[in-house]
Amino acid sequence: MNRLLFSLVLAAAAPVATLQAQQPAPPAAQLPAQAPAVQQPVTAQADQAADNAPVIRVGVNEVNLIFTVTDKHGHYIPNLKQSDFALLDDQKAPERITSFRQQINLPLRVGIVIDASTSIRTRFQFEQQSAIEFLLEVLKSRSDRAFVMGFDVTPNVTQDWTNNLDGLETGINRLRPGGGTALFDAVYTACRDKLLDESRGQEPVRKAMILLSDGDDNQSRVRPDEAIKMCQRAETIIYAISTNWTPSRGKGDQVLTEMAEQTGGQVFFPPSVEEVSNSFKSIEEELRSQYALTYAPADFKYDGAFRTIYLYCNDRRYKARTRKGYFAPRQ
């Protein structure tokens, strides 16, 4: 009965069926007035106490979706239920929902990726200190991990995966500005070598890259779309903090915005270097105000193809922000 209801709604929502990967969702007016809710399975009820929730294992044909809900003012909306959302995967309703959690406390995997090119030399110390304060506040659990990467012409990992805060602070302080800017190479390398997890059937984690840069690239061999695709393969959200302090938004800011939007993240434009720490605090707040949904897609194929995700709130006052899609694994 639920599948039939979803089919009827999809037939009435022709614009949704035309969604393509990397394109924005249609405006709310184009969606059906009575949107179908994600069906509530018995196994996912009352899964609200994240700290006490049982460990969830993700099957090879399941998708772990992390998302944030805000109102039109950007305020986070907590305490929503699974029935408050509707979901399409590759233009189809999911076969089943296996888990739904709010205000989650999943293990964190955070990459701190800092532009260390010559152009940011004068404000580099402020950026280092803000990144250190962020890690001190965010990494709370023994299961949390982070790494530090700086980049100019080439990426340089100064601290590999660890939850040792002293080691992470040392890694950030080791960074020295100088050289050109190979932003896309750095993002691609960080996702491919550090954040891409080939193993499935493991406990889901929240993977995020904190990218501190002006977005201006003059040295990369990797194209912007290739860097974004690697982030999507690694199921990593990009939170970008622009170091362009001018009032006008330049090409580099557009690059950072595109990367954040395509991966379900957000871009911040602090008006001065002294305000960078507030951007880090906003990211910290978001990481503590997210939802997690695990589901099995309908008609799933192990073909390596990109599958679009469209998640929206039935209450049009709220907006759900998540990644645009994912690459199916190959068998």
C-alpha positions as a Markdown table, in Angstrom:
| # | Residue | x | y | z |
|---|---|---|---|---|
| 1 | Met | 0.0 | 0.0 | 0.0 |
| 2 | Asn | 2.8 | 2.4 | 0.9 |
| 3 | Arg | 4.7 | 1.7 | -2.3 |
| 4 | Leu | 1.5 | 2.2 | -4.3 |
| 5 | Leu | 0.9 | 5.6 | -2.6 |
| 6 | Phe | 4.5 | 6.7 | -3.4 |
| 7 | Ser | 4.0 | 5.7 | -7.0 |
| 8 | Leu | 0.9 | 7.7 | -7.3 |
| 9 | Val | 2.6 | 10.8 | -5.8 |
| 10 | Leu | 5.6 | 10.4 | -8.1 |
| 11 | Ala | 3.3 | 10.3 | -11.1 |
| 12 | Ala | 1.9 | 13.7 | -9.9 |
| 13 | Ala | 5.4 | 15.1 | -9.4 |
| 14 | Ala | 6.8 | 15.1 | -12.9 |
| 15 | Pro | 9.4 | 17.7 | -12.2 |
| 16 | Val | 11.0 | 15.6 | -9.5 |
| 17 | Ala | 11.4 | 12.7 | -12.0 |
| 18 | Thr | 13.5 | 15.0 | -14.2 |
| 19 | Leu | 16.1 | 15.7 | -11.6 |
| 20 | Gln | 19.6 | 15.1 | -12.8 |
| 21 | Ala | 22.8 | 14.7 | -10.7 |
| 22 | Gln | 24.4 | 18.0 | -9.8 |
| 23 | Gln | 21.2 | 20.0 | -10.4 |
| 24 | Pro | 19.3 | 21.9 | -7.8 |
| 25 | Ala | 15.9 | 20.6 | -6.6 |
| 26 | Pro | 12.8 | 22.2 | -8.0 |
| 27 | Pro | 11.1 | 24.9 | -6.0 |
| 28 | Ala | 8.5 | 23.9 | -3.4 |
| 29 | Ala | 5.6 | 25.0 | -5.5 |
| 30 | Gln | 6.4 | 22.3 | -8.1 |
| 31 | Leu | 6.1 | 19.5 | -5.5 |
| 32 | Pro | 2.8 | 17.8 | -4.7 |
| 33 | Ala | 0.8 | 19.5 | -1.9 |
| 34 | Gln | 0.5 | 16.3 | 0.1 |
| 35 | Ala | 4.0 | 15.0 | -0.1 |
| 36 | Pro | 4.6 | 11.3 | 0.9 |
| 37 | Ala | 6.4 | 10.9 | 4.2 |
| 38 | Val | 9.3 | 8.5 | 4.7 |
| 39 | Gln | 7.6 | 5.4 | 6.1 |
| 40 | Gln | 8.3 | 4.6 | 9.7 |
| 41 | Pro | 9.6 | 1.1 | 10.3 |
| 42 | Val | 9.1 | -0.6 | 13.6 |
| 43 | Thr | 12.9 | -1.1 | 14.0 |
| 44 | Ala | 13.6 | 2.7 | 13.9 |
| 45 | Gln | 11.1 | 3.9 | 16.5 |
| 46 | Ala | 12.2 | 5.8 | 19.6 |
| 47 | Asp | 15.8 | 6.0 | 18.4 |
| 48 | Gln | 16.3 | 9.5 | 19.8 |
| 49 | Ala | 18.8 | 9.1 | 22.6 |
| 50 | Ala | 21.9 | 9.0 | 20.5 |
| 51 | Asp | 24.3 | 8.3 | 23.3 |
| 52 | Asn | 22.3 | 5.2 | 24.4 |
| 53 | Ala | 21.4 | 4.0 | 20.9 |
| 54 | Pro | 22.7 | 0.6 | 19.8 |
| 55 | Val | 25.4 | 0.5 | 17.2 |
| 56 | Ile | 24.0 | 0.5 | 13.7 |
| 57 | Arg | 25.7 | -1.5 | 11.0 |
| 58 | Val | 25.2 | -0.4 | 7.4 |
| 59 | Gly | 24.7 | -3.1 | 4.9 |
| 60 | Val | 26.4 | -3.1 | 1.5 |
| 61 | Asn | 23.2 | -2.1 | -0.3 |
| 62 | Glu | 22.3 | 0.6 | 2.3 |
| 63 | Val | 22.9 | 4.4 | 2.3 |
| 64 | Asn | 23.8 | 6.3 | 5.4 |
| 65 | Leu | 22.5 | 9.9 | 5.0 |
| 66 | Ile | 23.5 | 12.7 | 7.3 |
| 67 | Phe | 21.5 | 15.9 | 6.9 |
| 68 | Thr | 20.7 | 19.3 | 8.6 |
| 69 | Val | 17.3 | 21.0 | 8.9 |
| 70 | Thr | 17.0 | 24.8 | 9.2 |
| 71 | Asp | 14.3 | 27.4 | 8.9 |
| 72 | Lys | 14.5 | 30.4 | 6.6 |
| 73 | His | 16.6 | 32.3 | 9.1 |
| 74 | Gly | 19.2 | 29.5 | 9.2 |
| 75 | His | 18.2 | 28.3 | 12.7 |
| 76 | Tyr | 18.6 | 24.6 | 13.3 |
| 77 | Ile | 15.3 | 22.6 | 13.8 |
| 78 | Pro | 15.6 | 19.8 | 16.3 |
| 79 | Asn | 13.1 | 17.0 | 17.4 |
| 80 | Leu | 11.6 | 16.3 | 14.0 |
| 81 | Lys | 10.3 | 12.8 | 13.4 |
| 82 | Gln | 11.0 | 10.5 | 10.4 |
| 83 | Ser | 7.4 | 11.1 | 9.2 |
| 84 | Asp | 8.3 | 14.8 | 8.8 |
| 85 | Phe | 10.5 | 14.0 | 5.7 |
| 86 | Ala | 10.1 | 12.6 | 2.2 |
| 87 | Leu | 12.9 | 11.0 | 0.2 |
| 88 | Leu | 13.7 | 10.0 | -3.3 |
| 89 | Asp | 16.7 | 8.0 | -4.3 |
| 90 | Asp | 17.4 | 7.9 | -8.1 |
| 91 | Gln | 13.9 | 9.3 | -8.5 |
| 92 | Lys | 12.3 | 6.4 | -6.5 |
| 93 | Ala | 11.0 | 5.9 | -3.0 |
| 94 | Pro | 13.4 | 3.8 | -0.9 |
| 95 | Glu | 12.7 | 0.1 | -0.5 |
| 96 | Arg | 12.9 | 0.4 | 3.3 |
| 97 | Ile | 14.1 | 2.7 | 6.1 |
| 98 | Thr | 16.3 | 0.8 | 8.5 |
| 99 | Ser | 17.3 | 3.6 | 11.0 |
| 100 | Phe | 16.4 | 7.2 | 11.8 |
| 101 | Arg | 18.2 | 9.2 | 14.5 |
| 102 | Gln | 18.0 | 12.8 | 15.5 |
| 103 | Gln | 20.6 | 14.9 | 17.4 |
| 104 | Ile | 23.0 | 12.3 | 16.5 |
| 105 | Asn | 26.3 | 11.5 | 18.2 |
| 106 | Leu | 28.0 | 9.4 | 15.5 |
| 107 | Pro | 31.8 | 9.2 | 15.5 |
| 108 | Leu | 33.4 | 12.1 | 13.7 |
| 109 | Arg | 35.9 | 11.9 | 10.9 |
| 110 | Val | 37.1 | 15.5 | 10.3 |
| 111 | Gly | 39.8 | 16.7 | 7.9 |
| 112 | Ile | 41.2 | 20.2 | 8.5 |
| 113 | Val | 42.5 | 21.4 | 5.1 |
| 114 | Ile | 44.2 | 24.8 | 5.3 |
| 115 | Asp | 45.4 | 27.0 | 2.4 |
| 116 | Ala | 49.0 | 27.7 | 3.1 |
| 117 | Ser | 49.8 | 29.6 | -0.1 |
| 118 | Thr | 51.6 | 32.9 | -0.1 |
| 119 | Ser | 48.4 | 34.9 | -0.5 |
| 120 | Ile | 47.2 | 34.2 | 3.1 |
| 121 | Arg | 50.5 | 34.8 | 4.9 |
| 122 | Thr | 49.4 | 37.9 | 6.8 |
| 123 | Arg | 46.4 | 36.2 | 8.4 |
| 124 | Phe | 47.7 | 32.7 | 8.8 |
| 125 | Gln | 48.3 | 32.8 | 12.5 |
| 126 | Phe | 44.7 | 33.7 | 13.2 |
| 127 | Glu | 43.5 | 30.8 | 11.0 |
| 128 | Gln | 45.7 | 28.4 | 12.8 |
| 129 | Gln | 44.5 | 29.4 | 16.2 |
| 130 | Ser | 40.8 | 29.2 | 15.2 |
| 131 | Ala | 41.4 | 25.7 | 13.8 |
| 132 | Ile | 43.0 | 24.6 | 17.0 |
| 133 | Glu | 40.1 | 25.9 | 19.1 |
| 134 | Phe | 37.6 | 24.2 | 16.8 |
| 135 | Leu | 39.3 | 20.8 | 17.3 |
| 136 | Leu | 39.5 | 21.3 | 21.1 |
| 137 | Glu | 35.7 | 21.8 | 21.1 |
| 138 | Val | 34.6 | 19.2 | 18.6 |
| 139 | Leu | 36.6 | 16.1 | 19.3 |
| 140 | Lys | 34.9 | 14.9 | 22.5 |
| 141 | Ser | 34.7 | 11.1 | 22.1 |
| 142 | Arg | 37.4 | 8.4 | 22.0 |
| 143 | Ser | 35.9 | 7.3 | 18.7 |
| 144 | Asp | 36.4 | 10.8 | 17.0 |
| 145 | Arg | 39.3 | 11.2 | 14.7 |
| 146 | Ala | 40.8 | 14.1 | 12.7 |
| 147 | Phe | 43.8 | 14.9 | 10.4 |
| 148 | Val | 45.5 | 18.1 | 9.4 |
| 149 | Met | 46.5 | 18.9 | 5.8 |
| 150 | Gly | 48.1 | 22.1 | 4.5 |
| 151 | Phe | 48.5 | 22.9 | 0.8 |
| 152 | Asp | 50.2 | 25.4 | -1.5 |
| 153 | Val | 51.4 | 23.8 | -4.8 |
| 154 | Thr | 51.2 | 20.4 | -3.2 |
| 155 | Pro | 49.2 | 19.0 | -0.2 |
| 156 | Asn | 51.1 | 18.1 | 2.9 |
| 157 | Val | 49.6 | 16.0 | 5.8 |
| 158 | Thr | 51.2 | 17.3 | 9.0 |
| 159 | Gln | 49.1 | 15.1 | 11.3 |
| 160 | Asp | 47.5 | 11.8 | 10.3 |
| 161 | Trp | 44.3 | 10.4 | 11.7 |
| 162 | Thr | 44.3 | 10.7 | 15.5 |
| 163 | Asn | 42.2 | 11.9 | 18.5 |
| 164 | Asn | 45.3 | 13.2 | 20.2 |
| 165 | Leu | 44.6 | 16.9 | 20.6 |
| 166 | Asp | 48.2 | 17.8 | 21.3 |
| 167 | Gly | 49.3 | 16.0 | 18.1 |
| 168 | Leu | 46.6 | 17.8 | 16.1 |
| 169 | Glu | 47.6 | 21.2 | 17.5 |
| 170 | Thr | 51.3 | 20.5 | 16.6 |
| 171 | Gly | 50.2 | 19.5 | 13.1 |
| 172 | Ile | 48.4 | 22.8 | 12.6 |
| 173 | Asn | 51.4 | 24.8 | 14.0 |
| 174 | Arg | 53.7 | 23.0 | 11.6 |
| 175 | Leu | 52.0 | 24.6 | 8.6 |
| 176 | Arg | 54.0 | 27.4 | 7.0 |
| 177 | Pro | 52.6 | 29.6 | 4.2 |
| 178 | Gly | 54.4 | 29.9 | 0.9 |
| 179 | Gly | 54.0 | 29.0 | -2.8 |
| 180 | Gly | 51.0 | 28.9 | -5.2 |
| 181 | Thr | 47.6 | 27.4 | -4.7 |
| 182 | Ala | 46.5 | 23.9 | -5.8 |
| 183 | Leu | 43.1 | 23.8 | -4.1 |
| 184 | Phe | 41.4 | 21.2 | -6.2 |
| 185 | Asp | 44.4 | 18.8 | -5.9 |
| 186 | Ala | 44.3 | 19.2 | -2.1 |
| 187 | Val | 40.6 | 18.5 | -1.9 |
| 188 | Tyr | 40.9 | 15.5 | -4.2 |
| 189 | Thr | 43.8 | 14.1 | -2.4 |
| 190 | Ala | 42.3 | 14.5 | 1.1 |
| 191 | Cys | 39.2 | 12.7 | 0.0 |
| 192 | Arg | 40.9 | 9.9 | -1.9 |
| 193 | Asp | 43.7 | 9.2 | 0.5 |
| 194 | Lys | 42.1 | 10.0 | 3.9 |
| 195 | Leu | 38.3 | 10.2 | 3.7 |
| 196 | Leu | 37.4 | 7.5 | 1.1 |
| 197 | Asp | 36.3 | 4.4 | 3.0 |
| 198 | Glu | 35.9 | 1.4 | 0.7 |
| 199 | Ser | 34.7 | -0.9 | 3.4 |
| 200 | Arg | 30.9 | -1.2 | 3.9 |
| 201 | Gly | 28.9 | -2.9 | 6.6 |
| 202 | Gln | 30.6 | -0.7 | 9.3 |
| 203 | Glu | 29.2 | 1.6 | 11.8 |
| 204 | Pro | 28.3 | 4.9 | 10.1 |
| 205 | Val | 30.3 | 8.0 | 10.8 |
| 206 | Arg | 30.0 | 11.7 | 10.1 |
| 207 | Lys | 32.7 | 12.6 | 7.6 |
| 208 | Ala | 33.5 | 16.3 | 7.1 |
| 209 | Met | 36.2 | 18.5 | 5.6 |
| 210 | Ile | 36.8 | 21.9 | 7.0 |
| 211 | Leu | 38.3 | 23.8 | 4.1 |
| 212 | Leu | 40.0 | 27.2 | 4.9 |
| 213 | Ser | 40.9 | 29.0 | 1.7 |
| 214 | Asp | 40.1 | 32.0 | -0.6 |
| 215 | Gly | 39.1 | 29.5 | -3.3 |
| 216 | Asp | 41.5 | 30.9 | -5.9 |
| 217 | Asp | 43.3 | 28.0 | -7.6 |
| 218 | Asn | 46.3 | 28.6 | -9.9 |
| 219 | Gln | 48.2 | 25.3 | -9.8 |
| 220 | Ser | 45.9 | 22.2 | -9.8 |
| 221 | Arg | 46.0 | 19.4 | -12.3 |
| 222 | Val | 42.6 | 18.2 | -11.1 |
| 223 | Arg | 39.5 | 19.9 | -12.3 |
| 224 | Pro | 36.9 | 21.3 | -9.9 |
| 225 | Asp | 34.2 | 18.7 | -10.9 |
| 226 | Glu | 36.7 | 15.9 | -10.3 |
| 227 | Ala | 37.4 | 17.2 | -6.8 |
| 228 | Ile | 33.7 | 17.3 | -6.1 |
| 229 | Lys | 33.1 | 13.8 | -7.4 |
| 230 | Met | 35.8 | 12.5 | -5.2 |
| 231 | Cys | 34.2 | 14.1 | -2.2 |
| 232 | Gln | 30.9 | 12.5 | -3.2 |
| 233 | Arg | 32.6 | 9.1 | -3.5 |
| 234 | Ala | 34.1 | 9.6 | 0.0 |
| 235 | Glu | 30.6 | 10.7 | 1.3 |
| 236 | Thr | 32.3 | 13.8 | 2.8 |
| 237 | Ile | 30.6 | 17.1 | 3.6 |
| 238 | Ile | 32.6 | 20.2 | 2.9 |
| 239 | Tyr | 32.4 | 23.2 | 5.2 |
| 240 | Ala | 34.3 | 26.0 | 3.5 |
| 241 | Ile | 35.5 | 29.2 | 5.3 |
| 242 | Ser | 36.4 | 31.9 | 2.8 |
| 243 | Thr | 39.5 | 34.0 | 3.5 |
| 244 | Asn | 38.4 | 36.7 | 1.1 |
| 245 | Trp | 37.7 | 39.6 | 3.4 |
| 246 | Thr | 36.5 | 42.0 | 0.7 |
| 247 | Pro | 32.8 | 42.8 | 0.5 |
| 248 | Ser | 32.5 | 41.6 | -3.1 |
| 249 | Arg | 32.3 | 37.8 | -3.8 |
| 250 | Gly | 34.8 | 36.7 | -6.3 |
| 251 | Lys | 35.3 | 33.6 | -8.5 |
| 252 | Gly | 37.1 | 31.8 | -5.6 |
| 253 | Asp | 34.0 | 32.3 | -3.4 |
| 254 | Gln | 31.9 | 30.8 | -6.1 |
| 255 | Val | 34.2 | 27.7 | -6.2 |
| 256 | Leu | 33.9 | 27.3 | -2.4 |
| 257 | Thr | 30.1 | 27.7 | -2.6 |
| 258 | Glu | 29.7 | 25.0 | -5.3 |
| 259 | Met | 31.9 | 22.5 | -3.4 |
| 260 | Ala | 29.9 | 23.0 | -0.2 |
| 261 | Glu | 26.5 | 22.8 | -1.9 |
| 262 | Gln | 27.2 | 19.7 | -3.9 |
| 263 | Thr | 28.4 | 17.8 | -0.8 |
| 264 | Gly | 25.6 | 19.0 | 1.5 |
| 265 | Gly | 27.8 | 21.4 | 3.5 |
| 266 | Gln | 27.9 | 25.2 | 3.9 |
| 267 | Val | 30.2 | 28.1 | 3.0 |
| 268 | Phe | 31.0 | 30.9 | 5.4 |
| 269 | Phe | 32.2 | 34.4 | 4.6 |
| 270 | Pro | 33.6 | 36.0 | 7.7 |
| 271 | Pro | 34.1 | 39.8 | 7.2 |
| 272 | Ser | 37.5 | 39.8 | 8.8 |
| 273 | Val | 40.2 | 37.4 | 10.0 |
| 274 | Glu | 39.1 | 38.0 | 13.6 |
| 275 | Glu | 35.7 | 36.5 | 12.8 |
| 276 | Val | 37.0 | 33.2 | 11.5 |
| 277 | Ser | 36.5 | 31.6 | 14.9 |
| 278 | Asn | 32.8 | 32.4 | 14.7 |
| 279 | Ser | 32.6 | 30.4 | 11.4 |
| 280 | Phe | 34.3 | 27.5 | 13.2 |
| 281 | Lys | 31.7 | 27.8 | 16.0 |
| 282 | Ser | 28.9 | 27.6 | 13.5 |
| 283 | Ile | 30.3 | 24.4 | 12.0 |
| 284 | Glu | 30.6 | 23.0 | 15.5 |
| 285 | Glu | 27.0 | 23.8 | 16.2 |
| 286 | Glu | 25.9 | 22.1 | 12.9 |
| 287 | Leu | 27.8 | 19.0 | 13.6 |
| 288 | Arg | 25.9 | 18.6 | 16.9 |
| 289 | Ser | 22.5 | 19.4 | 15.3 |
| 290 | Gln | 22.1 | 16.8 | 12.5 |
| 291 | Tyr | 19.9 | 13.8 | 11.7 |
| 292 | Ala | 21.0 | 10.4 | 10.4 |
| 293 | Leu | 18.9 | 8.2 | 8.1 |
| 294 | Thr | 19.8 | 4.8 | 6.9 |
| 295 | Tyr | 17.9 | 3.2 | 4.0 |
| 296 | Ala | 17.9 | 0.6 | 1.3 |
| 297 | Pro | 17.4 | 2.1 | -2.2 |
| 298 | Ala | 14.9 | 0.6 | -4.6 |
| 299 | Asp | 16.2 | -1.1 | -7.7 |
| 300 | Phe | 19.8 | -0.9 | -6.4 |
| 301 | Lys | 22.5 | -1.9 | -8.8 |
| 302 | Tyr | 26.2 | -2.4 | -8.1 |
| 303 | Asp | 27.2 | -0.5 | -11.2 |
| 304 | Gly | 29.3 | 2.5 | -9.9 |
| 305 | Ala | 26.7 | 4.9 | -11.2 |
| 306 | Phe | 25.8 | 8.2 | -9.6 |
| 307 | Arg | 22.4 | 8.1 | -7.9 |
| 308 | Thr | 20.6 | 11.4 | -7.0 |
| 309 | Ile | 19.2 | 12.0 | -3.6 |
| 310 | Tyr | 16.3 | 14.4 | -3.0 |
| 311 | Leu | 15.3 | 14.9 | 0.6 |
| 312 | Tyr | 12.7 | 17.5 | 1.7 |
| 313 | Cys | 10.6 | 18.5 | 4.7 |
| 314 | Asn | 6.8 | 18.1 | 4.5 |
| 315 | Asp | 6.6 | 21.4 | 6.4 |
| 316 | Arg | 7.7 | 24.0 | 3.8 |
| 317 | Arg | 8.9 | 26.3 | 6.5 |
| 318 | Tyr | 12.0 | 24.1 | 6.9 |
| 319 | Lys | 14.8 | 23.1 | 4.5 |
| 320 | Ala | 16.7 | 19.8 | 4.7 |
| 321 | Arg | 20.3 | 20.2 | 3.5 |
| 322 | Thr | 22.2 | 17.1 | 2.4 |
| 323 | Arg | 24.5 | 15.8 | -0.4 |
| 324 | Lys | 23.1 | 15.7 | -3.9 |
| 325 | Gly | 23.8 | 12.1 | -4.4 |
| 326 | Tyr | 26.3 | 9.3 | -4.2 |
| 327 | Phe | 28.2 | 6.7 | -6.3 |
| 328 | Ala | 26.9 | 3.2 | -6.0 |
| 329 | Pro | 29.7 | 0.6 | -5.2 |
| 330 | Arg | 30.8 | -1.8 | -7.8 |
| 331 | Gln | 30.3 | -5.4 | -7.0 |
